Amino acid sequence: MSTTELLFTRTDPALGDFALRPLDPFSDAELLHGWVTHPKAAFWMMGDASLPDVEREYMRIAAAEHHEAFIGLHDGRPAFLMEKYDPSRLELAGLYDAQPGDVGMHFLVAPSDTPVHGFTRAVITTVMAALFEDPATRRVVVEPDVRNTAVHALNAAVGFVPEGPVRKPEKEALLSFCTREQFEAATREGSI
């Protein structure tokens, strides 16, 4: 699959065109290194990663059966990272009551010197729309750090409901769920 192949596109009424393409661990490593080691990406837990570390991590994801990574584009330029995984096998295996159709998600917006109002909300809306484009996806599961209040607010804006804290080896996470219906209701209410 070519990294120029767009897998999903969405036009945000205020901010323009968003898209997802496959991530290439080799050609995207330098770009990703700048994103995941930036101080604003502290909750990504790769702040001290070297370029080879980042390349190895995304090679591992590319080879994984239950984990995928994508580069998000805004008006054709790389602007965010999205990971999709099976939470019953990775990240949350044995830590919650998994259901058929559960999909785990991580996202990271590229650092910017000129932040755009509403941009991160447009990114998470794009990510969620892409996940729910697959009819097999019934519920999106996230497990951000309990201290990451900014992402908790974004998650709530697109329909996530917190279940409660869950202890993972690397952090205390806030387990949250969003069904297709909750996402559609949140986006329909004009909050997005």
C-alpha positions in Angstrom: 0.0 0.0 0.0 1.4 3.4 -1.0 1.8 6.1 1.6 0.2 8.5 -0.9 -3.0 6.4 -0.9 -5.7 8.2 1.1 -7.7 5.8 3.2 -10.3 8.3 4.5 -11.2 11.9 3.8 -13.4 14.4 5.6 -14.0 18.1 5.1 -14.4 20.2 8.2 -16.8 23.2 7.5 -14.4 25.6 9.2 -11.0 24.2 8.8 -10.9 22.4 5.4 -9.8 19.0 4.3 -8.6 16.2 6.5 -7.4 12.8 5.4 -5.6 9.6 6.6 -2.9 7.7 4.8 -0.8 4.7 5.8 2.2 5.5 7.9 5.6 4.3 6.6 8.0 3.6 9.5 11.0 4.5 7.3 10.0 7.6 5.4 7.8 9.0 8.3 10.3 8.4 11.1 12.0 11.8 11.1 8.6 13.6 11.0 7.3 11.4 13.8 10.4 11.9 15.9 9.8 15.6 15.9 6.2 15.1 17.0 6.6 12.4 19.7 9.6 14.0 21.4 8.1 17.5 21.6 7.4 18.7 25.1 3.6 19.0 24.2 3.6 15.2 23.6 4.7 14.3 27.1 1.8 11.9 27.6 3.0 10.0 24.5 5.9 8.9 26.7 8.6 9.0 24.0 10.2 12.3 25.0 13.7 10.7 25.2 13.3 8.5 22.1 16.1 8.6 19.4 15.2 8.6 15.7 16.1 4.9 15.5 13.8 4.3 18.6 10.9 5.9 16.8 11.6 4.0 13.6 11.8 0.7 15.5 8.5 1.4 17.3 6.6 2.2 14.1 8.2 -0.8 12.4 6.9 -2.9 15.3 3.4 -1.5 14.9 3.5 -2.0 11.1 4.3 -5.6 11.6 1.7 -6.1 14.4 -1.4 -8.1 13.6 -3.7 -6.0 15.9 -2.2 -2.5 15.7 -2.0 0.1 12.8 -0.7 3.6 12.5 -1.7 6.4 10.1 -0.5 9.9 9.2 -3.3 12.4 9.3 -3.2 15.2 6.8 -4.7 18.7 6.9 -5.0 20.3 3.4 -2.5 17.7 2.2 0.2 18.3 4.8 1.1 15.9 7.7 -0.6 17.2 10.8 -1.4 14.4 13.1 -0.8 10.7 14.0 -3.5 8.1 14.6 -3.1 4.6 16.0 -5.9 2.0 15.9 -5.6 -1.2 17.9 -7.6 -4.1 19.3 -7.9 -3.2 23.0 -8.8 -6.8 23.9 -5.4 -7.9 22.8 -3.2 -4.8 23.3 -3.1 -2.0 25.9 -6.2 -3.1 27.8 -6.0 -6.9 27.5 -7.5 -8.4 30.7 -8.2 -4.9 32.2 -11.8 -4.3 31.0 -14.8 -6.2 29.8 -14.1 -6.3 26.0 -17.0 -6.4 23.6 -17.2 -7.4 19.9 -16.6 -4.3 17.8 -14.3 -2.5 20.3 -11.6 -0.5 18.7 -8.8 1.2 20.6 -7.4 4.6 19.5 -4.6 7.0 20.1 -4.1 10.3 18.4 -1.4 13.0 18.5 -1.6 16.4 16.9 1.7 17.7 15.5 3.2 20.6 17.5 2.6 24.0 16.0 4.0 27.5 16.5 0.7 28.9 15.2 -2.2 27.0 16.9 -5.5 27.1 15.0 -8.7 27.4 17.2 -10.7 24.2 17.0 -8.0 22.3 15.2 -7.5 19.5 17.7 -11.3 19.0 17.9 -11.4 18.7 14.1 -8.7 16.1 14.3 -10.4 13.9 16.9 -13.7 14.3 14.9 -11.9 13.1 11.8 -10.3 10.2 13.7 -13.6 9.1 15.1 -15.4 9.4 11.8 -12.7 7.3 10.2 -13.0 4.6 12.9 -16.8 4.5 12.6 -16.7 4.4 8.8 -16.0 0.7 9.4 -19.4 -0.9 10.1 -17.7 -3.5 12.4 -16.7 -0.7 14.8 -19.3 -0.5 17.5 -17.4 1.3 20.2 -14.1 3.2 20.5 -12.1 2.6 23.6 -9.5 5.0 24.9 -7.1 4.9 27.9 -5.4 8.3 28.3 -3.4 9.2 31.4 -5.8 10.4 34.2 -3.8 13.6 34.4 -4.3 14.5 30.7 -7.3 16.8 31.3 -7.1 18.4 27.9 -7.7 15.1 26.1 -10.5 14.2 28.5 -12.3 17.4 27.5 -11.8 16.6 23.8 -13.0 13.0 24.3 -16.1 14.2 26.0 -16.8 16.7 23.1 -17.0 13.8 20.7 -19.2 11.6 22.9 -16.8 9.6 25.2 -18.1 8.6 28.6 -15.5 7.8 31.3 -15.8 4.4 32.9 -13.2 5.1 35.5 -9.5 4.7 36.2 -7.6 1.6 35.3 -4.0 0.8 36.3 -1.7 0.0 33.4 2.0 -0.8 33.8 3.1 2.6 32.6 0.3 4.8 33.9 -3.0 5.3 35.6 -5.5 5.6 32.7 -9.0 6.9 32.4 -10.9 4.2 30.6 -13.5 5.8 28.4 -15.9 4.5 25.7 -17.8 6.1 22.8 -20.4 4.2 20.8 -21.4 5.1 17.3 -24.6 6.6 18.6 -22.8 8.7 21.2 -20.5 10.1 18.6 -23.3 10.8 16.2 -25.3 12.6 18.9 -22.3 14.7 20.0 -21.5 15.8 16.4 -25.2 16.4 15.5 -25.7 18.7 18.5 -23.4 21.2 16.8 -20.7 21.0 19.5 -18.2 20.0 16.8 
